[in-house]
């Protein structure tokens, strides 16, 4: 399993290295097909290594079943309830990210032209970030019900 983790680390390092190389020398960019194909192959390699780690990790967990007998038993219903509790936070964070992208870029453009608008744009960004906080609060309230 360590070789799969090393493969994943090499894949991430190659992606970071390609990004740094393209940032330093943007004019020496290879043809579009070669770059896209290389990054696609790198992502596919990472996904396959991640699937292998997950499958091998399941085998190790199943092999260690007697050691976990002393831990609290989680039923299927409780496991699904915990997943449902985490769902509002995840979806709210995705919604906040989708909202903050356009608001942040527009705020930077406005601040570049009118620096006195900084406070107002900060309020708009805070309102968009509030979406994620609402999801977190809902998850905390739901967690108290279990």
Secondary structure, 3 states (H helix, E strand, C coil): CHHHHHHHHHHHHHHHHHHHHHHHCHHHCCCHHHHHHHHHHHHHHHHHHHHHHHHHHHHHHHHCCHHHCCCCCCCHHHHHHHHHHHHHHHHHHHHHHHHHHHHHHHHHHHHHHCHHHHHHHHHHHHHHHHHHHHHHHHHHHHHCCC
